[in-house]
């Protein structure tokens, strides 16, 4: 069983990753545009492949196109370590608490090939 690790696309406010690590320094949470992650403006299908290859749960606010990209990713025989669509109405504090709860109370394998809303 693996520990959940996270990856944020560029639709997620950059301060979210900083706030998560400030509250729980042991959490691994990367952001597009920060090494070793792909650069900003990388197409979503490539970000999904990166997250899959690195066993990262993918966090995004892109509710418009990401579900379609995830469906295509899965239908092509690929997998995810989970995808969470972050509600725009959620505060940074609520998202931090939800991410820490996922990290502390579940394993990476529990989220495979699922797409969910957070919170």
C-alpha positions as CSV (number, residue, x, y, z in Angstrom):
1,X,0.0,0.0,0.0
2,X,1.3,3.4,-1.0
3,X,1.0,6.8,0.6
4,X,-1.1,9.2,-1.4
5,X,1.0,11.9,-3.2
6,X,-0.6,14.8,-5.0
7,X,-0.1,16.8,-8.2
8,X,-1.9,20.1,-9.0
9,X,-2.5,21.5,-12.4
10,X,-2.3,25.2,-13.2
11,X,-6.0,25.7,-12.5
12,X,-5.3,25.1,-8.8
13,X,-4.1,28.2,-6.9
14,X,-0.4,27.9,-6.2
15,X,-0.9,28.8,-2.6
16,X,-2.8,25.5,-2.0
17,X,0.4,23.4,-2.2
18,X,2.2,25.8,0.1
19,X,-0.6,25.8,2.6
20,X,-0.8,21.9,2.6
21,X,2.9,21.6,3.3
22,X,2.8,24.3,5.9
23,X,0.2,22.3,7.9
24,X,1.6,18.9,7.2
25,X,5.2,18.9,6.0
26,X,5.3,15.2,5.2
27,X,2.8,15.5,2.3
28,X,4.2,15.3,-1.2
29,X,2.3,17.8,-3.4
30,X,3.7,19.1,-6.6
31,X,2.5,21.8,-9.0
32,X,2.7,22.0,-12.8
33,X,5.4,24.5,-13.7
34,X,7.6,23.5,-10.7
35,X,10.4,21.0,-11.4
36,X,10.3,18.1,-11.9
37,X,6.7,18.5,-13.0
38,X,5.9,19.5,-16.6
39,X,5.8,23.2,-17.5
40,X,2.7,25.3,-17.4
41,X,0.5,25.1,-20.5
42,X,1.3,21.4,-20.9
43,X,-1.8,19.7,-22.4
44,X,-4.1,17.9,-20.0
45,X,-3.6,14.5,-21.5
46,X,0.2,14.8,-20.9
47,X,-0.4,15.9,-17.3
48,X,-2.5,12.8,-16.8
49,X,0.2,10.6,-18.2
50,X,2.8,12.3,-15.9
51,X,0.6,11.8,-12.8
52,X,0.0,8.2,-13.8
53,X,3.7,7.5,-14.3
54,X,4.6,9.1,-11.0
55,X,1.7,7.6,-9.0
56,X,0.2,11.1,-8.2
57,X,-3.4,11.9,-7.3
58,X,-4.3,14.7,-9.7
59,X,-5.9,17.8,-8.4
60,X,-7.7,20.3,-10.7
61,X,-10.4,22.9,-10.9
62,X,-11.0,22.2,-14.6
63,X,-14.5,20.6,-14.4
64,X,-15.2,21.6,-18.0
65,X,-12.7,19.5,-19.9
66,X,-10.8,17.3,-17.4
67,X,-13.6,14.7,-17.0
68,X,-13.5,14.1,-20.8
69,X,-9.7,13.8,-20.7
70,X,-9.9,11.4,-17.8
71,X,-12.5,9.3,-19.6
72,X,-10.3,9.2,-22.8
73,X,-7.2,8.4,-20.7
74,X,-9.0,5.4,-19.1
75,X,-10.6,4.2,-22.3
76,X,-7.2,4.0,-23.9
77,X,-6.2,1.4,-21.3
78,X,-4.3,3.8,-19.1
79,X,-4.9,4.4,-15.4
80,X,-5.0,7.2,-12.8
81,X,-4.1,7.4,-9.1
82,X,-7.3,9.4,-8.7
83,X,-8.5,12.7,-9.9
84,X,-10.2,15.2,-7.7
85,X,-12.1,18.2,-9.1
86,X,-11.8,21.0,-6.6
87,X,-14.9,23.1,-6.1
88,X,-14.2,26.8,-6.8
89,X,-16.4,27.7,-3.9
90,X,-14.2,25.8,-1.4
91,X,-11.8,27.9,0.7
92,X,-8.1,27.1,0.7
93,X,-8.4,26.1,4.4
94,X,-11.2,23.6,3.5
95,X,-9.2,22.1,0.7
96,X,-6.1,21.8,2.9
97,X,-8.1,19.9,5.5
98,X,-9.6,17.6,2.9
99,X,-6.2,16.9,1.3
100,X,-4.7,16.1,4.7
101,X,-7.6,13.8,5.5
102,X,-7.2,11.9,2.2
103,X,-3.4,11.6,2.8
104,X,-3.8,10.4,6.4
105,X,-6.8,8.1,6.1
106,X,-6.3,6.3,2.8
107,X,-3.8,4.7,0.4
108,X,-3.0,5.6,-3.1
109,X,-4.5,2.4,-4.4
110,X,-7.9,3.3,-3.0
111,X,-8.3,6.2,-5.5
112,X,-7.1,4.4,-8.7
113,X,-9.2,5.2,-11.8
114,X,-11.7,7.3,-9.8
115,X,-12.8,10.9,-10.4
116,X,-14.3,12.7,-7.4
117,X,-15.2,16.2,-6.1
118,X,-13.4,17.8,-3.3
119,X,-14.8,18.8,-0.8
